[in-house]
Amino acid sequence: MVSRSLDIGAKYPARLREEILAARDAARAAGDVVDSLLIHTSYRRASEAQITQKDYGEALKVVRTLLPDVSHMEIPLRNGTRLFPSSFRNLHKLVLSRSGTGLTRPPTIIPPLPPSLEYLHLRHLETDGFSSMCPNLKTLLLTAVTFPEPDYLIRCLRDTPALEILGLSCVRDSLTPTTSAKIPATVKHVYSSDSTSRGALAALPDTVSSLTYVEPAHLLTRHSQLSGLSYSCHKKKISFTRKEEACRRGPHYPVEAWAEEKLKGIA
């Protein structure tokens, strides 16, 4: 499989078409296909002509026509890119993040997603949840995602009825002991950084199979300080694992690596 990076808005559709055709033909010559897209949206100064909805629409038409079977996409979530994910019916893995340009504020509702989607990673977003149900989503990772109140995370989980893997990295106040107990029974594996309160994690339902708790290495937290959380998991027969996140020293254990390990175990 081949990954390709595209800069949407920097080129006219004709040039974008030429670039995609060249990438597709090169992959075919090697007996491969372009399976993954990393999409950028160009930054333009205030004095320059801004990217319009028409620009995004034309770019989408080109990409969808030439690469209809893309299964993995990473894209900044802006008003102009809202239609991209739902337009690819074979999309299985998607990473949505806040646009780095600062020109527009990303929408607070996650746009419609294709039914084929199984893996979703939201990064640096403020959201109220999904605009539609994600019936086949099995993995949901949240990195620096902000919800108006803890109940909103539970609402998101109810919109993902097949969810098994939940990763919470720097998602502050996402769970309370009350809301944690409401996590759907389908969720079997939970990852959490120290931004989630230990009280909320201790209240996880016994339908959860494993909890991975990750702390920055520089905190140098002793195992004894986690005895309450560890004991709570032991009583519920939840496998408890403590990891150190890379900061000043110690192994690096990002939420993406954890999810890949869990997916390999499920497969």
Backbone as JSON, one array per atom type, in Angstrom:
{
  "sequence": "MVSRSLDIGAKYPARLREEILAARDAARAAGDVVDSLLIHTSYRRASEAQITQKDYGEALKVVRTLLPDVSHMEIPLRNGTRLFPSSFRNLHKLVLSRSGTGLTRPPTIIPPLPPSLEYLHLRHLETDGFSSMCPNLKTLLLTAVTFPEPDYLIRCLRDTPALEILGLSCVRDSLTPTTSAKIPATVKHVYSSDSTSRGALAALPDTVSSLTYVEPAHLLTRHSQLSGLSYSCHKKKISFTRKEEACRRGPHYPVEAWAEEKLKGIA",
  "N": [[0.83, -1.19, 0.0], [0.4, 2.29, -0.67], [1.19, 5.51, 0.56], [0.07, 8.86, 0.22], [0.67, 12.36, 0.1], [-1.28, 15.26, -0.13], [-1.77, 18.62, -1.12], [-4.37, 20.48, -0.71], [-5.93, 23.06, -2.44], [-3.67, 24.48, -3.06], [-3.09, 24.06, -5.66], [-4.42, 24.27, -8.99], [-7.34, 22.44, -10.13], [-6.6, 20.95, -12.45], [-3.81, 20.63, -12.24], [-3.69, 19.3, -9.82], [-4.98, 16.98, -10.53], [-3.11, 15.93, -12.36], [-1.0, 15.41, -10.62], [-2.07, 13.45, -8.9], [-2.65, 11.42, -10.75], [-0.05, 10.78, -11.57], [1.01, 9.75, -9.19], [-0.71, 7.57, -8.8], [-0.21, 6.03, -11.12], [2.49, 5.44, -10.76], [2.37, 3.85, -8.51], [0.86, 1.71, -9.5], [2.64, 0.72, -11.41], [4.47, -0.42, -9.78], [3.08, -2.51, -8.89], [1.22, -1.9, -6.93], [-1.14, 0.06, -4.93], [-2.53, 3.36, -4.34], [-3.34, 3.82, -1.19], [-3.61, 5.35, 1.06], [-4.21, 8.66, 2.21], [-2.86, 11.77, 3.02], [-4.02, 14.78, 3.74], [-3.55, 18.22, 3.22], [-4.46, 21.61, 3.89], [-4.02, 24.57, 2.22], [-2.23, 27.4, 3.49], [-3.06, 30.8, 3.29], [-2.16, 34.19, 2.94], [-3.72, 37.15, 4.32], [-3.88, 39.06, 2.35], [-4.03, 37.61, 0.06], [-5.99, 35.77, -2.37], [-8.56, 33.88, -0.95], [-9.09, 30.38, -0.16], [-11.88, 28.9, -1.57], [-15.2, 27.47, -1.13], [-15.83, 26.29, -3.51], [-13.29, 25.66, -4.5], [-12.56, 23.58, -2.75], [-14.6, 21.78, -3.37], [-14.05, 21.13, -6.06], [-11.55, 19.98, -5.79], [-12.21, 17.75, -4.24], [-13.81, 16.35, -6.06], [-11.91, 15.6, -7.98], [-10.11, 13.99, -6.47], [-11.82, 11.98, -5.52], [-12.69, 10.8, -7.9], [-10.34, 9.75, -9.05], [-9.13, 8.28, -7.02], [-10.95, 6.32, -5.71], [-11.01, 4.23, -3.87], [-9.66, 4.69, -1.5], [-8.58, 3.87, 1.75], [-7.57, 4.87, 4.1], [-7.31, 7.97, 5.68], [-6.05, 11.19, 6.5], [-6.91, 14.33, 7.69], [-7.37, 17.87, 8.02], [-9.99, 19.33, 9.89], [-12.15, 21.41, 8.51], [-14.56, 23.85, 7.41], [-14.66, 23.62, 4.63], [-13.74, 21.05, 4.16], [-15.54, 19.24, 5.07], [-17.09, 17.43, 3.56], [-15.35, 15.54, 2.61], [-14.64, 13.01, 4.09], [-17.09, 11.45, 4.09], [-17.43, 10.94, 1.43], [-15.94, 8.83, 0.57], [-16.39, 5.61, 0.17], [-15.09, 3.34, 0.92], [-13.63, 3.85, 3.11], [-11.79, 3.13, 5.97], [-10.17, 3.93, 8.05], [-9.65, 6.94, 9.79], [-8.3, 10.13, 10.49], [-9.01, 13.04, 12.11], [-8.35, 16.45, 12.55], [-7.82, 19.64, 14.18], [-7.64, 22.48, 12.09], [-4.5, 23.87, 11.24], [-4.13, 26.43, 10.35], [-5.62, 28.5, 11.42], [-7.43, 30.12, 10.21], [-10.13, 29.57, 10.02], [-12.67, 28.45, 12.28], [-12.98, 25.15, 13.39], [-15.81, 23.0, 12.79], [-18.19, 22.25, 15.38], [-19.55, 19.9, 15.44], [-18.96, 16.59, 14.55], [-18.62, 15.73, 11.18], [-20.8, 13.92, 8.81], [-19.97, 10.47, 8.5], [-18.64, 7.72, 6.59], [-20.35, 4.53, 6.46], [-18.55, 2.44, 6.43], [-16.44, 3.03, 8.1], [-14.1, 2.16, 10.6], [-12.17, 2.96, 12.38], [-11.36, 5.78, 14.18], [-9.71, 8.78, 14.84], [-9.68, 11.59, 16.72], [-8.29, 14.8, 16.98], [-7.23, 17.52, 18.9], [-9.65, 19.08, 19.03], [-12.75, 20.82, 19.58], [-15.76, 19.59, 20.45], [-19.23, 18.66, 20.1], [-20.07, 16.19, 19.54], [-21.2, 13.55, 17.3], [-22.63, 13.94, 14.01], [-24.13, 11.97, 12.96], [-24.9, 8.45, 13.4], [-22.27, 6.07, 13.94], [-22.11, 3.12, 12.83], [-20.33, 0.92, 12.56], [-17.98, 1.52, 13.82], [-15.12, 0.65, 15.57], [-12.87, 1.47, 16.93], [-12.08, 4.27, 18.8], [-10.25, 7.1, 19.23], [-9.21, 9.77, 21.22], [-7.54, 12.74, 21.32], [-6.53, 15.42, 23.14], [-9.14, 16.49, 23.05], [-12.02, 18.43, 23.56], [-14.96, 18.48, 25.45], [-18.19, 19.95, 26.06], [-19.33, 19.15, 28.48], [-19.11, 16.29, 30.73], [-21.15, 14.41, 30.07], [-21.38, 14.53, 27.33], [-19.39, 12.98, 26.15], [-20.29, 10.39, 26.74], [-22.62, 10.42, 25.22], [-21.48, 10.46, 22.67], [-20.34, 7.91, 22.65], [-22.6, 6.35, 22.66], [-23.43, 6.74, 20.11], [-21.82, 5.1, 18.71], [-22.24, 2.1, 18.37], [-20.78, -0.3, 18.06], [-18.38, -0.07, 19.29], [-15.22, -0.98, 20.61], [-12.65, -0.3, 21.46], [-11.32, 2.3, 23.29], [-9.61, 5.27, 23.49], [-8.23, 7.75, 25.54], [-6.51, 10.57, 25.52], [-5.05, 13.15, 27.13], [-7.57, 14.3, 27.51], [-9.34, 16.25, 29.18], [-11.47, 16.25, 32.05], [-13.28, 14.56, 30.88], [-14.54, 12.36, 31.85], [-16.47, 11.45, 34.7], [-16.94, 9.87, 37.92], [-19.64, 9.13, 37.86], [-20.45, 9.28, 35.12], [-18.58, 7.58, 34.0], [-19.33, 5.04, 34.78], [-21.35, 4.6, 33.01], [-20.35, 3.83, 30.59], [-20.68, 2.1, 27.55], [-21.37, -1.45, 27.29], [-20.07, -2.69, 25.22], [-17.52, -1.66, 25.01], [-14.31, -2.7, 25.51], [-11.59, -2.23, 25.94], [-9.65, 0.26, 27.43], [-7.78, 3.23, 27.3], [-6.01, 5.64, 29.07], [-4.69, 8.85, 29.78], [-3.08, 10.7, 32.47], [-4.79, 12.8, 32.69], [-7.39, 12.17, 33.09], [-9.45, 11.66, 35.87], [-8.55, 9.55, 38.63], [-10.59, 8.57, 40.15], [-12.74, 8.46, 38.37], [-11.8, 6.54, 36.58], [-11.62, 4.37, 38.27], [-14.25, 3.8, 38.54], [-15.02, 2.49, 36.28], [-17.07, 0.22, 34.42], [-17.52, -3.35, 35.06], [-17.59, -4.65, 32.67], [-15.55, -3.84, 31.08], [-12.45, -4.99, 29.84], [-9.7, -4.37, 29.96], [-7.52, -1.86, 31.29], [-5.35, 0.68, 30.49], [-3.12, 2.78, 31.94], [-1.55, 5.81, 31.59], [1.23, 7.81, 32.35], [3.11, 10.91, 32.42], [6.63, 10.6, 32.25], [8.22, 12.22, 33.85], [6.84, 12.7, 36.17], [7.31, 10.64, 37.85], [5.76, 8.8, 39.3], [5.05, 6.57, 41.9], [4.33, 3.06, 42.08], [2.81, 2.43, 44.32], [1.2, 4.62, 44.72], [-0.83, 4.25, 43.01], [-2.33, 2.29, 44.01], [-5.01, 2.23, 44.85], [-6.53, 2.51, 42.46], [-5.55, 0.31, 41.07], [-6.41, -1.78, 42.75], [-9.18, -1.51, 42.6], [-9.6, -2.19, 39.9], [-8.7, -4.83, 40.0], [-10.63, -6.06, 41.65], [-12.82, -5.97, 39.95], [-11.97, -7.6, 37.98], [-10.58, -6.45, 35.89], [-7.97, -6.09, 33.71], [-5.1, -4.38, 34.63], [-2.76, -2.0, 33.57], [0.17, -0.13, 33.92], [1.8, 2.55, 32.37], [4.59, 4.58, 31.27], [4.66, 7.75, 29.84], [6.64, 9.29, 27.31], [8.73, 11.91, 28.27], [10.84, 13.38, 29.89], [12.34, 11.15, 30.26], [12.14, 7.58, 29.82], [9.93, 5.09, 28.27], [8.2, 5.63, 25.17], [4.8, 5.75, 24.73], [2.39, 6.15, 22.9], [-1.13, 6.81, 22.27], [-1.91, 5.85, 19.78], [-0.13, 3.73, 19.24], [-0.82, 1.98, 21.28], [-3.48, 1.38, 20.52], [-3.04, 0.02, 18.09], [-1.77, -2.27, 19.04], [-3.85, -3.44, 20.51], [-5.7, -3.91, 18.47], [-4.35, -5.81, 16.95], [-4.42, -7.89, 18.74], [-7.12, -8.45, 18.82], [-7.69, -9.18, 16.23]],
  "CA": [[0.0, 0.0, 0.0], [1.17, 3.52, -0.82], [0.62, 6.71, 1.18], [0.31, 10.05, -0.6], [0.33, 13.63, 0.72], [-1.83, 16.21, -1.08], [-1.99, 19.97, -0.62], [-5.6, 20.95, -1.32], [-6.05, 24.52, -2.51], [-2.44, 25.08, -3.55], [-3.0, 23.84, -7.1], [-5.67, 24.22, -9.72], [-7.74, 21.04, -10.28], [-5.86, 20.27, -13.51], [-2.5, 20.24, -11.7], [-3.95, 18.29, -8.79], [-5.29, 15.75, -11.27], [-1.85, 15.41, -12.88], [-0.22, 14.89, -9.49], [-2.68, 12.2, -8.43], [-2.44, 10.43, -11.8], [1.34, 10.35, -11.52], [1.16, 8.9, -8.01], [-1.45, 6.33, -9.04], [0.49, 5.25, -12.14], [3.74, 4.95, -10.17], [2.0, 2.74, -7.62], [0.46, 0.58, -10.35], [3.84, 0.16, -12.04], [5.14, -1.22, -8.75], [2.14, -3.53, -8.46], [0.61, -1.44, -5.68], [-2.2, 1.06, -5.08], [-2.52, 4.45, -3.37], [-4.34, 3.4, -0.22], [-3.66, 6.29, 2.18], [-4.08, 10.06, 1.83], [-2.65, 12.8, 4.03], [-4.47, 15.99, 3.05], [-3.26, 19.51, 3.81], [-5.16, 22.75, 3.29], [-2.99, 25.61, 2.1], [-2.36, 28.68, 4.19], [-2.95, 31.98, 2.43], [-2.14, 35.46, 3.67], [-4.95, 37.93, 4.21], [-3.86, 39.82, 1.09], [-4.19, 36.69, -1.06], [-7.34, 35.21, -2.58], [-8.75, 32.76, -0.03], [-9.64, 29.15, -0.7], [-13.34, 28.94, -1.53], [-15.88, 26.19, -1.09], [-15.72, 25.74, -4.86], [-11.96, 25.04, -4.59], [-12.63, 22.3, -2.05], [-15.48, 20.91, -4.12], [-13.36, 20.66, -7.25], [-10.49, 19.06, -5.34], [-12.88, 16.52, -3.82], [-14.23, 15.65, -7.26], [-10.72, 15.01, -8.59], [-9.59, 12.91, -5.62], [-12.79, 10.88, -5.46], [-12.74, 10.15, -9.21], [-9.11, 9.02, -9.35], [-8.76, 7.39, -5.92], [-12.21, 6.04, -5.0], [-10.9, 3.13, -2.9], [-8.78, 5.05, -0.39], [-9.11, 3.31, 3.0], [-6.99, 5.6, 5.24], [-7.21, 9.39, 5.36], [-5.81, 12.16, 7.57], [-7.37, 15.58, 7.12], [-7.8, 18.9, 8.98], [-11.43, 19.52, 9.84], [-12.57, 22.78, 8.24], [-15.85, 23.87, 6.74], [-14.52, 23.17, 3.26], [-13.37, 19.64, 4.07], [-16.56, 18.43, 5.74], [-17.64, 16.4, 2.69], [-14.35, 14.58, 2.19], [-14.72, 11.64, 4.64], [-18.3, 10.71, 3.7], [-17.42, 10.69, -0.01], [-15.12, 7.65, 0.28], [-17.22, 4.53, 0.71], [-14.24, 2.25, 1.39], [-12.77, 4.42, 4.16], [-11.82, 2.35, 7.21], [-9.4, 4.61, 9.09], [-9.71, 8.39, 9.57], [-7.77, 11.02, 11.53], [-9.5, 14.41, 11.93], [-7.69, 17.35, 13.5], [-8.06, 21.07, 14.0], [-6.8, 23.11, 11.07], [-3.4, 24.61, 11.81], [-4.0, 27.77, 9.78], [-6.28, 29.49, 12.26], [-8.28, 30.99, 9.4], [-11.52, 29.28, 10.34], [-12.86, 27.6, 13.45], [-13.56, 23.9, 12.95], [-17.18, 22.79, 13.26], [-18.27, 21.57, 16.67], [-20.16, 18.6, 15.23], [-18.21, 15.77, 13.61], [-19.46, 15.59, 9.99], [-21.2, 12.55, 8.47], [-18.88, 9.56, 8.2], [-19.14, 6.56, 5.84], [-20.64, 3.35, 7.29], [-17.41, 1.52, 6.42], [-15.39, 3.49, 9.01], [-13.88, 1.32, 11.78], [-11.13, 3.55, 13.24], [-11.44, 7.24, 14.12], [-8.87, 9.5, 15.8], [-9.96, 13.03, 16.75], [-7.16, 15.47, 17.63], [-7.24, 18.98, 19.12], [-10.95, 19.57, 18.59], [-13.84, 21.06, 20.52], [-16.87, 18.97, 19.75], [-20.44, 18.26, 20.81], [-20.38, 14.82, 19.17], [-21.33, 13.17, 15.9], [-23.86, 14.36, 13.34], [-24.87, 10.75, 12.64], [-24.37, 7.28, 14.08], [-21.17, 5.34, 13.29], [-22.53, 1.78, 13.21], [-19.27, -0.09, 12.53], [-16.76, 2.05, 14.42], [-14.62, -0.21, 16.64], [-11.8, 2.15, 17.65], [-12.22, 5.73, 18.9], [-9.15, 7.71, 19.97], [-9.42, 11.21, 21.44], [-6.34, 13.41, 21.8], [-6.79, 16.84, 23.4], [-10.5, 16.81, 22.61], [-12.77, 19.09, 24.62], [-16.41, 18.37, 25.43], [-18.8, 20.95, 26.93], [-19.56, 18.52, 29.79], [-18.81, 14.87, 30.63], [-22.21, 13.63, 29.45], [-21.25, 14.55, 25.88], [-18.59, 11.82, 25.74], [-21.17, 9.22, 26.78], [-23.49, 10.52, 24.04], [-20.68, 10.03, 21.53], [-20.18, 6.46, 22.71], [-23.89, 5.76, 22.29], [-23.53, 6.83, 18.65], [-20.88, 4.12, 18.15], [-22.71, 0.88, 19.05], [-19.87, -1.44, 17.93], [-17.08, 0.37, 19.8], [-14.51, -1.88, 21.52], [-11.38, 0.29, 21.91], [-11.49, 3.72, 23.58], [-8.38, 5.9, 23.97], [-8.4, 9.13, 26.01], [-5.2, 11.16, 25.75], [-5.17, 14.58, 27.43], [-8.97, 14.7, 27.38], [-9.62, 16.64, 30.57], [-12.86, 16.3, 32.52], [-14.13, 13.81, 29.95], [-15.29, 11.36, 32.62], [-16.63, 11.54, 36.15], [-17.34, 8.54, 38.39], [-21.02, 8.85, 37.44], [-20.51, 9.02, 33.68], [-17.71, 6.45, 33.68], [-20.11, 3.82, 34.97], [-22.3, 4.48, 31.9], [-19.68, 3.42, 29.36], [-21.39, 0.93, 26.99], [-20.77, -2.77, 27.56], [-19.26, -3.12, 24.08], [-16.15, -1.15, 25.18], [-13.52, -3.7, 26.24], [-10.24, -1.77, 26.24], [-9.6, 1.71, 27.68], [-6.47, 3.87, 27.5], [-6.21, 6.98, 29.62], [-3.57, 9.59, 30.36], [-3.4, 11.13, 33.83], [-5.74, 13.91, 32.66], [-8.65, 11.63, 33.58], [-9.34, 11.42, 37.32], [-8.49, 8.14, 39.01], [-11.91, 8.18, 40.63], [-13.55, 8.1, 37.21], [-11.3, 5.27, 36.05], [-11.97, 3.31, 39.23], [-15.68, 3.53, 38.4], [-15.3, 1.8, 35.01], [-17.89, -0.99, 34.64], [-16.77, -4.6, 34.98], [-17.61, -5.14, 31.29], [-14.25, -3.48, 30.5], [-11.48, -6.07, 30.04], [-8.37, -3.89, 30.3], [-7.28, -0.43, 31.43], [-3.95, 1.1, 30.41], [-3.01, 4.12, 32.53], [-0.27, 6.35, 31.12], [1.64, 9.04, 33.02], [4.39, 11.47, 31.98], [7.73, 9.99, 32.99], [8.84, 13.14, 34.81], [6.1, 12.7, 37.44], [7.94, 9.61, 38.67], [4.76, 8.28, 40.22], [5.33, 5.23, 42.39], [3.23, 2.11, 41.93], [1.97, 2.45, 45.52], [0.24, 5.71, 44.62], [-1.92, 3.8, 42.16], [-2.87, 1.07, 44.6], [-6.47, 2.28, 44.88], [-7.02, 2.23, 41.12], [-5.2, -1.07, 40.76], [-7.26, -2.68, 43.54], [-10.53, -1.43, 42.03], [-9.6, -2.99, 38.68], [-8.55, -6.23, 40.39], [-11.93, -6.52, 42.14], [-13.72, -6.12, 38.81], [-11.29, -8.47, 37.02], [-10.11, -5.64, 34.77], [-6.52, -6.1, 33.62], [-4.59, -3.02, 34.81], [-1.37, -1.81, 33.14], [0.67, 1.24, 34.08], [2.87, 2.88, 31.43], [5.12, 5.93, 31.35], [4.74, 8.48, 28.57], [7.93, 9.94, 27.15], [8.83, 13.34, 28.54], [12.28, 13.54, 30.09], [12.94, 9.83, 30.07], [11.13, 6.54, 29.84], [9.45, 4.65, 26.96], [7.12, 6.39, 24.56], [3.66, 4.85, 24.54], [1.25, 6.97, 22.47], [-2.42, 6.13, 22.17], [-1.98, 5.15, 18.5], [0.58, 2.46, 19.37], [-1.66, 1.13, 22.13], [-4.62, 0.91, 19.73], [-2.57, -0.98, 17.14], [-1.54, -3.51, 19.79], [-5.14, -4.04, 20.83], [-6.3, -4.39, 17.23], [-3.67, -7.05, 16.59], [-4.89, -8.92, 19.65], [-8.51, -8.78, 18.49], [-7.73, -9.78, 14.89]],
  "C": [[0.87, 1.25, 0.0], [0.43, 4.68, -0.17], [1.01, 7.92, 0.35], [-0.14, 11.29, 0.14], [-0.13, 14.62, -0.35], [-2.08, 17.55, -0.41], [-3.2, 20.55, -1.34], [-5.64, 22.48, -1.3], [-4.8, 25.2, -3.03], [-2.35, 25.0, -5.07], [-4.39, 23.92, -7.72], [-6.04, 22.75, -9.93], [-6.96, 20.28, -11.35], [-4.5, 19.79, -13.01], [-2.65, 19.17, -10.62], [-4.22, 16.95, -9.45], [-4.0, 15.1, -11.8], [-1.01, 14.77, -11.77], [-0.76, 13.55, -9.01], [-2.48, 11.09, -9.46], [-1.02, 9.88, -11.77], [1.58, 9.41, -10.35], [0.48, 7.55, -8.21], [-0.72, 5.43, -10.03], [1.79, 4.67, -11.6], [3.46, 3.76, -9.26], [1.62, 1.5, -8.43], [1.66, -0.1, -10.99], [4.6, -0.73, -11.07], [4.23, -2.33, -8.23], [1.42, -3.19, -7.18], [-0.5, -0.45, -5.98], [-2.0, 2.16, -4.04], [-3.67, 4.2, -2.41], [-4.57, 4.43, 0.88], [-3.42, 7.71, 1.7], [-3.88, 10.93, 3.06], [-2.93, 14.13, 3.37], [-4.13, 17.23, 3.87], [-4.17, 20.55, 3.17], [-4.23, 23.95, 3.35], [-3.3, 26.85, 2.94], [-2.2, 29.82, 3.19], [-3.01, 33.24, 3.27], [-3.44, 36.22, 3.43], [-5.03, 38.69, 2.9], [-4.08, 38.94, -0.13], [-5.64, 36.23, -1.18], [-7.49, 33.96, -1.73], [-9.34, 31.54, -0.75], [-11.16, 29.16, -0.52], [-13.91, 27.53, -1.41], [-15.83, 25.51, -2.45], [-14.37, 25.05, -5.05], [-11.97, 23.65, -3.94], [-13.48, 21.3, -2.82], [-14.81, 20.32, -5.35], [-12.24, 19.68, -6.88], [-11.09, 17.72, -4.93], [-13.28, 15.69, -5.03], [-13.06, 14.93, -7.92], [-10.24, 13.81, -7.78], [-10.54, 11.72, -5.62], [-12.85, 10.11, -6.77], [-11.53, 9.25, -9.44], [-8.72, 8.02, -8.27], [-10.0, 7.02, -5.1], [-12.08, 5.03, -3.87], [-9.94, 3.42, -1.76], [-9.4, 4.54, 0.92], [-8.6, 4.03, 4.25], [-6.8, 7.05, 4.84], [-6.94, 10.18, 6.63], [-6.08, 13.54, 7.0], [-7.7, 16.59, 8.22], [-9.28, 19.17, 8.8], [-11.76, 21.01, 9.72], [-13.89, 22.72, 7.5], [-15.76, 23.31, 5.33], [-14.22, 21.7, 3.11], [-14.42, 18.71, 4.68], [-17.06, 17.27, 4.89], [-16.63, 15.3, 2.35], [-14.56, 13.18, 2.77], [-15.91, 10.85, 4.11], [-18.32, 10.34, 2.22], [-16.64, 9.44, -0.39], [-15.75, 6.45, 0.97], [-16.4, 3.34, 1.2], [-13.32, 2.7, 2.53], [-12.92, 3.64, 5.46], [-11.14, 3.07, 8.37], [-9.33, 6.1, 8.78], [-9.14, 9.12, 10.78], [-8.25, 12.43, 11.2], [-8.85, 15.3, 12.98], [-8.07, 18.79, 13.22], [-7.11, 21.61, 12.94], [-5.73, 23.96, 11.74], [-3.3, 26.04, 11.32], [-4.61, 28.84, 10.64], [-7.21, 30.4, 11.49], [-9.75, 30.79, 9.72], [-11.58, 28.38, 11.56], [-13.51, 26.3, 12.99], [-14.97, 23.73, 13.5], [-17.19, 22.01, 14.56], [-18.91, 20.19, 16.56], [-19.32, 17.83, 14.21], [-19.1, 15.48, 12.41], [-19.85, 14.14, 9.72], [-20.0, 11.71, 8.05], [-19.43, 8.34, 7.47], [-19.37, 5.36, 6.76], [-19.46, 2.39, 7.39], [-16.38, 1.83, 7.49], [-15.32, 2.62, 10.27], [-12.94, 1.95, 12.8], [-11.18, 5.06, 13.07], [-10.58, 7.85, 15.23], [-9.17, 10.98, 15.66], [-8.85, 13.72, 17.54], [-7.38, 16.98, 17.7], [-8.53, 19.62, 18.59], [-11.83, 19.89, 19.79], [-15.1, 20.56, 19.85], [-18.04, 18.68, 20.69], [-20.83, 16.82, 20.46], [-20.53, 14.63, 17.67], [-22.65, 13.66, 15.32], [-24.72, 13.16, 12.95], [-24.21, 9.58, 13.34], [-23.26, 6.63, 13.26], [-21.34, 3.86, 13.62], [-21.42, 0.75, 13.31], [-17.96, 0.37, 13.16], [-16.35, 1.2, 15.62], [-13.58, 0.48, 17.51], [-12.02, 3.65, 17.62], [-11.11, 6.25, 19.8], [-9.38, 9.21, 20.05], [-8.15, 11.8, 22.03], [-6.61, 14.9, 21.92], [-8.13, 17.29, 22.81], [-11.27, 17.36, 23.8], [-14.26, 18.92, 24.4], [-16.99, 19.44, 26.36], [-19.03, 20.44, 28.35], [-19.38, 17.02, 29.64], [-19.88, 14.03, 29.93], [-22.07, 13.55, 27.93], [-20.39, 13.38, 25.39], [-19.45, 10.56, 25.73], [-22.13, 9.24, 25.6], [-22.76, 10.08, 22.79], [-20.57, 8.51, 21.49], [-21.48, 5.75, 22.34], [-24.12, 5.82, 20.78], [-22.58, 5.88, 17.95], [-21.16, 2.76, 18.78], [-21.78, -0.32, 18.95], [-18.51, -1.17, 18.56], [-16.49, -0.62, 20.81], [-13.29, -1.24, 22.16], [-11.55, 1.79, 22.07], [-10.2, 4.28, 24.17], [-8.6, 7.35, 24.32], [-7.03, 9.69, 26.37], [-5.34, 12.66, 25.93], [-6.58, 15.1, 27.16], [-9.46, 15.01, 28.78], [-11.12, 16.69, 30.85], [-13.81, 15.56, 31.59], [-15.0, 12.79, 30.67], [-15.35, 11.76, 34.09], [-16.99, 10.14, 36.63], [-18.75, 8.15, 37.93], [-21.1, 8.48, 35.97], [-19.67, 7.81, 33.29], [-18.47, 5.13, 33.8], [-21.1, 3.57, 33.84], [-21.65, 4.08, 30.58], [-20.33, 2.14, 28.84], [-20.63, -0.37, 27.19], [-19.91, -3.27, 26.41], [-17.79, -2.72, 24.24], [-15.36, -2.12, 26.07], [-12.14, -3.19, 26.67], [-10.21, -0.25, 26.34], [-8.16, 2.13, 27.93], [-6.75, 5.25, 28.05], [-4.89, 7.57, 30.09], [-4.0, 10.07, 31.74], [-4.32, 12.33, 33.86], [-7.13, 13.47, 33.13], [-8.49, 11.29, 35.06], [-9.32, 9.92, 37.61], [-9.82, 7.65, 39.55], [-12.82, 7.75, 39.5], [-13.11, 6.76, 36.64], [-11.63, 4.11, 36.98], [-13.43, 2.91, 39.11], [-16.03, 2.86, 37.08], [-16.12, 0.54, 35.28], [-17.06, -2.26, 34.46], [-16.86, -5.26, 33.6], [-16.33, -4.79, 30.54], [-13.25, -4.59, 30.83], [-10.12, -5.55, 30.48], [-8.34, -2.37, 30.37], [-5.77, -0.19, 31.38], [-3.87, 2.55, 30.86], [-1.61, 4.65, 32.25], [0.02, 7.69, 31.79], [2.92, 9.59, 32.4], [5.52, 10.94, 32.86], [8.28, 10.92, 34.07], [8.09, 13.22, 36.14], [6.67, 11.66, 38.41], [6.98, 9.05, 39.72], [5.1, 6.85, 40.63], [4.09, 4.35, 42.23], [2.28, 2.18, 43.12], [0.92, 3.54, 45.45], [-0.96, 5.34, 43.74], [-2.61, 2.57, 42.75], [-4.39, 1.06, 44.62], [-7.08, 1.93, 43.54], [-6.75, 0.78, 40.74], [-6.11, -2.05, 41.49], [-8.69, -2.69, 42.99], [-10.63, -2.27, 40.76], [-9.52, -4.48, 39.0], [-9.88, -6.81, 40.86], [-12.9, -6.78, 41.0], [-13.15, -7.03, 37.72], [-10.95, -7.73, 35.74], [-8.58, -5.67, 34.79], [-5.98, -4.67, 33.66], [-3.11, -2.96, 34.44], [-0.99, -0.35, 33.3], [1.83, 1.45, 33.12], [3.35, 4.3, 31.71], [5.18, 6.53, 29.96], [6.08, 9.18, 28.5], [7.83, 11.42, 27.47], [10.31, 13.66, 28.72], [13.02, 12.22, 29.91], [11.81, 8.81, 30.12], [10.62, 6.23, 28.45], [8.31, 5.53, 26.47], [5.97, 5.43, 24.27], [2.43, 5.67, 24.15], [-0.01, 6.13, 22.3], [-2.53, 5.35, 20.86], [-1.3, 3.78, 18.57], [-0.21, 1.47, 20.22], [-2.81, 0.54, 21.33], [-4.2, -0.17, 18.73], [-2.32, -2.31, 17.83], [-2.85, -4.22, 20.1], [-5.81, -4.61, 19.59], [-5.66, -5.69, 16.77], [-4.14, -8.2, 17.48], [-6.3, -9.38, 19.34], [-8.58, -9.55, 17.18], [-7.45, -11.28, 14.93]]
}
